[in-house]
Amino acid sequence: MQAQQVRDGFVELYGTEPEGVWAAPGRVNLIGEHTDYNDGFVMPFALPHTAVAAVARRTDGVLRLHSADVEGGVVELRLDDLAPDSDRNWTAYPSGVVWALCEAGHPVTGADIHLASTVPAGAGLSSSAALEVVVALALNDLYELGLKGWQLARLCQRAENVYVGAPVGIMDQTASACCEEGHALFLDTRDLSQKQIPFDLAAEGMRLLVVDTQVKHSHSEGEYGKRRAGCERGAALLGVDALRDVPYAELDAALERLGDDEEAVRLVRHIVTEDERVEKVVALLESGDTRAIGPVLIAGHASLRDDFRISCPELDLVVDTALASGALGARMTGGGFGGSAIVLAEAADVDTITKAVEEAFAAADFTAPRVFEAVPSAGARRLS
């Protein structure tokens, strides 16, 4: 239905049929938070929520953009005028991808694009990466560029880092481009090696809920960048290329070397223990002991809250309430300072936990959360 609506919207806007329709999903990160820009391990999976794009090529160096989700008409840009920091609107994400493709020497000569997305914006579910990846995939197909999913992810990351100005890692774009239905993606962000891990909770009588706190965040703002700079400083103090290079078995010795540098100690401890948590979850899933990942998720939230300090009262309330109501595990997910939490639960407990979280938010006078089930879904693909 969404694909047909986007196709119809394209025809209405541009007066002709698109050459195709593509989709790229948002993602939930099961475990591995803020490790991606430290060359570490992550484990996201794709959501059924997608950004959908109807696209046609142009040959005149013009890029026309429209979103069904944003008020306003068609935005027209010239490819020759695209430059980093030139756009602070939603159009920076798709136009940044076009800029990155052109900068890399790919023969893109323009496009008409109409977009619509069901990925909640500002919820820590990679709505921006979905926009980037769907545009990149469409242009890759139409211009026959021959780029693989991981290569598209790299270009999209460059668009967001340089053109948009958000210092994000590679996880979100790779998840959107490369995830497979029914699986979580074990990704080494240093070399982009990937392993698809079967993740079918329903078959085992469990569910994974996403609780969108409705607290918005933006990666372009300062706190995310401060954490990244702090991690880079910690790596420099320890004499390693990235914090991924600090072995878990040597963490205590590394922290001693940092002395009374409290910030560096906290950031280093989170990253090194989080990489260990990712590897632990992979091992548990591969051994079939899925319920045992619950305590690992809980430990991940404590580390993000206490060491990385990127949680917020709403996220903590979700986790605390869910656990008190019988959840197997829960943690915040995404960049932090708002966004969403995930809750691992027995299927029979979902309604009880959902009701408890909603009542806790009402009692705290917080905006009502949005709760939905996260089902591991397909990555970016052509729809028609």
N, C-alpha and C positions, 0 to 999 in steps of 0.2 A: 504493500500500500504506500509506504513512504517513498519508494523508488518511483512509482507512477506519479505521485504528487509532485515530486521534484522535477520529473520529466515534463509534466504539464506546466509547472511554474516556469521552466526554461522557455518553453514555447511561447507562453504568454509574454515573457519579458523580452525575448530576443527575436520573436517572429519566425523561428525556424526550429527544426528538430535538433536535439543534441546528438553528438556522435556516439554517446554512451552514458551510462550511469554507473557510478562506483560507490562503494561504502568502505568506511574504516571505523573500527570500534574504539570506544574508550576502554580503560583498563582498571582493574583493581590489583593492587600489589599485595600478594599473600604474605610475603616477608622479604626483607631486604630494603630498608628505607635509608635514603641518602648515601647508600653505598655506591651508586652508579657513577657519581663523579669522583669517587675514590678508587676507581678501577676494580671495584669489588663485585659481589654476586647479588643477583636480584631474582625474584620469582613472581612475576605478574601473570595474570591471565586476562583474556579479552572479555568484555561485557557484551551482552546483546544490544546495548545502546550504541548507535552509530552516527557518524557524520556521513551524509550522502551528498554526492555532487553529480550534477548533469553538466557535461562539458563538451565544447566544440572548439576546434582549432581556428585560429586567425592567422593571417599572413602579413598583417600590417603593423606589427609591433605594438598592438594595443591589448591591454588586459582589462576585461570588464568583469566585475564581481558583484554578486548580489546574494544576500542571505535572507531566507524566509523568517529567521529568528531575530532579526535586527530591524528596527524602524529605519526607513529611508529607501531611496531608490538605488539604481545601479551606480556603482562607483567605477569610473573609467580612469585608467592609469596607462602611461606609456612605459614600455619595458626599459627604454633608455633613461628614464627618470627614477627608476627604482634604486634606492640607496638605504643603507642602514640608518635607523633612527629617523627616517623620513615620514613614518606613519605610526601613530599611536592609537589607531582604531582597530577594530576586529579584523579589518582587511590586511593588517600587517602579517597575519599568519599565512594566508594563501599567497599574498604577493611576495612574502619573504621566501617561500618555496620556489616561486618562479625566479626570483633574483638568484637564489642559490644554484638552481639548475643552469641559468645563463652564465653565472660566474664560473661554474665548473666546465663551461664550454659546450654544453648540450644545446642542440639547435632548436630551441623553443622560440616561436615567432609570434606568440600571442594566443589568447584564449578568451572565450566567453564561458563563465562559470556561474552556476546557480547552486547554492548550498542550503541544506537544512540539517539540523542535528537534534538527536534525542539524548545526547550525553549531557548530564547536568553541568552547567558552567560553574566554576568556582568551588566544586565539590571534591576536588582532589582526585578526579577520575579521568584526567587527561583529555578534556574537551578540546584543548588547543592542539595537542598532538594528533587527535583524530582529524581535525580540519587540515592540518599540514599533510598528513599521510594520504588522505583521500585525494587531495589535489596532486600530490607527487605521483601517486599510482596512475591517476587518469592521464596525466601528461606523459608519463613513462610509456603507457600503452599507446596513446594516440601518436606520439612522435617516435615510437619504436626505438626507445633509448636502450633497451636491454638491461636495465638495472635490476639487481636482485633486491629482495626486501630489506636486507641489512644495509645495502647501499642507499636505498631511499631513506631509511632511518637516519643515516649519517647526514644526508643532505638536509633533512628536516630539522635535525638538531642544530646544524649550522645556521639555518634560517632563524631558529628561535634564539640561539646564543648571540648571533651577530646582528641580524636584521631587526628582531624584536627587542633584543637586549635583556633576555631572561637567561640566567646562567644555569640552565637545566642540564642534567646528564642525558644519557642515551636510552634509558630504560623505556620511557613512555612511547617514543616513536618506534622502537624495536618491537615492543609489545603490540602496538596497533598494526604494524606491518607484518609480523611474523607469527603471532599466536595461532594455535589450532584449537578447534572445537573439542571440548572434553579434556583439555590438558592445561596444565600450568607450564610456563616457560622458564626453565632454569637457564639463566643467561650470565655468562662471564663478560662483564662490560669492558674488560681490557682488550680481549681479542674478538669479542662478539660471537664466540662459540656458543652453541645453543643445544639444549636437550629438552624435548617435549616430555613432560612427566604426566602420566594419566592422573586425572583428578575428577572423579565422578562421585561426588558426595551423596547424591540421591540414591545411588546403588547401595550405599552403606547406611542409609537411614539418617543422613545428616543434611544440614543446609548451611550455607554461608550467607549471612545477611549483610547488606550494606546499609549503614545508617548515616544519611547525609544530614549533618547538623544544621545546615542552612547558614553556617558562618562562612562567609566568602573569604577567599585569600587570593593573592596574586604573586606569582613567582618573580615578577619584575620588581617587586618591592624589596626593601633592604635586608630583612632578616634572613631570607633564604641565602642571599649572596654573602652575608656575614658568616653563616655556617660553612659555606663552601670555602671562603677565604681562611677561616679558622682551621679547617681540615688541612688545607694546603700548608699552612704555617706549622701545624703539628707534624706533618710529613717532613718538612724541611728541618725542623728541630731534631727529628729522629734520624735524619740522613737517608731517607728512603724516597723513591719516586712517588709513591702514593701509599696511603694508609693500608691498602690491601696487602702491602709487602711486610707488614708487621704480623708475624705468626701468632696465632691465638695462644700457643704454649709459652710465648715470650712476652705476653702482654704486661704482666706484673713488672718485669724488668724494664720494659719500655716506659711504663708510667713512672717508675722511680727516676728514670733519666730526665723526665720532664719536671721533676721537683715540685715546687709550689706554684707552678703555672696552672691554676685551677681550670681555666677554660680549656687549655690544650688537653689536660688530663681527661676532662669530661667528653670532649669530642672524639678523642682517640679511642677511649674505652667504648663508646657507642659503636663506632665503625667496626672495630676489630671483633667485638662480641656479636654484632649484627651479621657480619659475614659468617661467623660460626653458626649462628642461628639458621641462616639460609641452608647451609650444608646439612645441618641436623634435620631440617624439615624435608629436604630431598631424600635423605636416608630413610626417614620414617615412612614417607609416602611410597618409596620403592619397596620397602619391606612389608607394606600393607597395614602398618600400624597408624592409620590416619588419625584416630582420636587423640593419639599422643602428641599431635602438633599443638593442641590447645595450650598447654603450659608454655610452649615456645613463643606463641603469639603474645601471651600475657607478659612474659619477660621482655619481649620486644617493645611493648607499650611502656613498661616501666623505664626502659632505657631511653626511649624517645622523650618521655615526660621529664625524667630526672637528670639525665646526662646531656641530651641534645637540646632539651628545653624548648620544644616546638609544639607541645600540646596546648590545650585550652580547656576551660571549665566544662564546656559542652562535650568535648571528646572524652574527658575523664569521666563525666557523668554517664555517658553511654557505656563505657567499659565497666565501671564499677557496678552499675545497675544490671547490666547483662550477666555479669559473673554472679552477682547475688541472686539472680533469678534462674540460675542453673546452666548458663552457657559453658561450653567446654573451653572456650578461649575467646579473647577479644583484644583488639588493639586499634589505635589510630592507623590510617593508611594515607599515603600521599605526602605532599610537601610539608604539611603542618599548618599551625596557626589558624585552624578551621578545617573545613572540608568534611571528610567522612571517616567513620570507623567501620571495622568489619567484626562480625560476631559469628563464631563457629558454634553450632548448636545441634542437638538431636532434633529431628524433624518434629517430634511430638511436643517440643518445648518452644517452638517458634512463636506461636501466638501469645504464650505467656510472657516471653521475653519482650516481644514487640510492645505489648500493652504496658509492661512495666517501664520500658524506656519512654514511651509517650507520656505516661503519667508523671514520671520523674521530671521530664522537661516542662510539663505544665506546672508542676509544683514549684519549680525553680524560676518560673516566669520566662522561660526561654521560648524562642520561636519553635513551633512544632517541627520535629524532624521528619524527613522522608525516609521510609524504610522499604527496601525491596530485596529480593533474593538475587544473588550474583551467581549466574550460571556460566561456566567457562564456554566461550563462544568462538566463532571463527574470526580470523584476522582480516586484513584488508583484502577486498576482492572486487571484481567487476560484476555488476548485477545484470547489465543488459548492454 
